[in-house]
Each structure stands twice: as C-alpha cells, then as structure tokens.
Amino acid sequence: MNIQKILTRALCVLPLFAFLNNTQAQEVSQTGANYISTAVPFLSVVPDSRAGAMGNSGVATSPDHNSMFWNAAKYSFTKSEAGISISYTPWLRKVIDDMSVAYLAGYYSLDKNQTIAASFRYFSLGEIFFQQTQNETAIKKNPYELAFDVAYSRKLGNNLSGAIAFRYIFSDISQGGYNNESKSASAFAADLSVYHRKEYGSSHNPSVWSWGVNISNIGSKISYSDDSDKEFIPTNLRLGSAYKHQIDQYNSITVSLDINKLLVPSSSGKKIKNNPDLSSNKNDKSVMTGIFNSFSDAPGGMSEEFKEITWSLGVEYWYQNQFAIRTGYFHENEDKGNRKFYTAGVGVKLSMFDLDFSYLIPSSQNNPLQNTLRVSISANLDLKSNRR
C-alpha cells in the first residue's frame, strides 16, 4: 500500500506546511518548536473568497452568505431574506495537482429576528493508488472528508445576536487501504457565536463598528481504527473586530482584525526533554479538559501560549456598492507553523449575483500555499419583499 503518498496528502492540509518533512513535528524540539496537530484539519481551511482576500479575517465583518464558517450569528443582520453561495478552492496545487475544497452555504430569514442556515463542505484528496508490492495491481481510490452544518441565529437586541450551529464530520482518508485494514471516522461538533454591531455618525456618512466571537468545533474526538487513540478535532477560539466607514455616497472602507487560538492540548504526548510532566498522551484528556488546559499547558509557559495565537488583518474597499478591492495579511509564529502570507482579491455585484476572487501571496519562496486561488459565487434569493 502506498502509505507515503496518502500521508503526504493528509499532512498537506495541516497548518504546518513549512514543516512537512520535519520528523520531529509532533514533539518539542531543541529549538523550542512545538507544533499543534489535530485530526480533520480541513475544518480550518478558509472556504470563501471574500475572507480569503482579507487575510483570513471574517468573524466581525459585515454579514454575507458564507457567515456559517466565520460566525453564524451574523446571519441575523443580513439584508436579504435568503441567499446561497458556492465556493471552490484548488488546494495546495504546488504540491498535489488534484486536491480541492468545495463549499456550499445558504440561509433563510424566518422573520426579523430569526434566521436558519446550512452549509456543506467537501474536501477531496484526489486520486491515490494503493499497492502492497510492485507486482500487484494498484487499486485506485478517492479519499475525501466532508462536513455538514445547520445553524440557528437570533437577534438578542437591536445590536446583538447569537447563534448555535451543529456539525457532522465524516473522514475517509484511506478508504480501507489495500485490504480494508483501516476505517472511516466520524464526529459531531457544535459552534457557539456572538455578533455585535453599532452604527455611528450621520445617515449620509455612517460608520459601523462590530465585534464577534466564535468558538467552533466543540465536539467529540475522532479515531480511524478500533485500537488507536482518539484524536482531537480543531476546536478553535476566534474573536475579532471590524470598522466600516462610509466615506461618501460612492465609497466605503472596512478594516478588520481577527485573532485565533486552537483549544486543544499543546504538547504532543511524547516525552519532552527535561520536562517529564509533559510525557503523558495528550489524547487521553477529555474534550473539556483539553479546551480549558489549552490556555496554560504550553511547555514554554505563557510566552509559548502567546505564540499559539495567529492574527489576521484585512481591508475592504467598495465603490458604489458594486465593485470591491480587498487585501490582507495572515501571521503565525515560526514555532507554530510559520504561515505568513499576503492576500488580495476583488468582488463584483451583478444584479442578484456576487462574484468574488482571492489570491494568496506567501511571504517566503517555495511555500506550498503559493498561488492559492479561491472563487465564490453568491445569489440573493428574496422570495418576498425585504422585511428589514
């Protein structure tokens, strides 16, 4: 069985792209690097073009069709009654030529205060040929992972909303291998989110300040065999703020900032040099214990805890609410994955449709994320007159 190829594809979706060939990536090295790994890392891959062009920031930006991934509570402030969006990302084409992420999301406003939404995410690892020996016939398989979400969002006041989302996760990255020696895996998870927005200034030149919080993927662990340890899924804390200013009747600009932290144990579970207290398996911890301990379990203390935080900065400019230019920057500490890249993109409104593109520009050469392109197409589906 061609284990090396399938592991390469699976590892390619981890947020540790710069260290795929580092055999010590799962433990604390002598340099202090301690990379956090989880199962089903595709859940952390940004699916849409708007946020992808704004440095991967979106928890507090204005509501859009893809708010399910960022903050489902934003749906309560959507201007149209219903909408649907589809996004596509050829993933890591510099490394693998047939991996991709597809994302479908939609929402419907029950009334002025309540909105329901759903999304479907499909991650394809492309074609993989399994072969135990050189003389045996290779078996072609198509490993994949998916997630299906449903959410309920409700206004809690004129400026505040909250939401809860439920998620089913399915992973079949080996499809049984050559002799069905491995199995698929599944898990259930939930998101809890809050969104606040408030307008300032005159009606001609209003400004909107907003903030949001989303704790995503709070759920069960996952395992690919009966005798293996169950692994954590990427439970994540995302919080941020955004400020939009209407310069005049034709021009507006938004600046957003997100910070993120994985709420899973920091240490790998392997014995760490000069620190025997961190030698127990991290996967032995319960989900809730892992979440609370994630704020204080880094081997390097609080200085390393701060290294686990990533941040995203985004800027969005609109002309006549018809054409948008976006850019951003994403930063991750060198000891935690070293993802650092710039983003850019454009958006166009065509009647009831929105068309968005984004492009990723890594800050270093030979980065697997280089030339990442995302495309999103959205449609507003107002079945009745606008009720807002």
Buried (B, 14 or more C-beta within 10 A) or exposed (E): BBEEBBEBBBBBBBBBBBBBEEEBBBBBBEEEBBBBBBBBBBBBBBBBBBBBBBBBBBBBBBBBBBBBBBBBBBBBBBEBBBBBBBBBBBBBBBBBEBBBBBBBBBBBBEEEEBBBBBBBBBBBBBEBBBBEEEEEEBBEBEBBBBBBBBBBBBBBEEBBBBBBBBBBBBBBBBBBBBEEEBBBBBBEBBBBBBBBBEEEEEEEEEBBBBBBBBBBBBBBBBBBEEEEEBBBBBBBBBBBBBBBBBEEEEEBBBBBBBBBBBBBBBBBBBEBEEEEEBEBEBBEBEBEEBBEBBBEBBBBEEEBBEBBBBBBBBBBBBEEEEEBBBBBBBBBBBBBBBBBBBBBBBBEBEEEEBBBBBBBBBEEEEBBBBBBBBBBBBBBEBEEEEEE
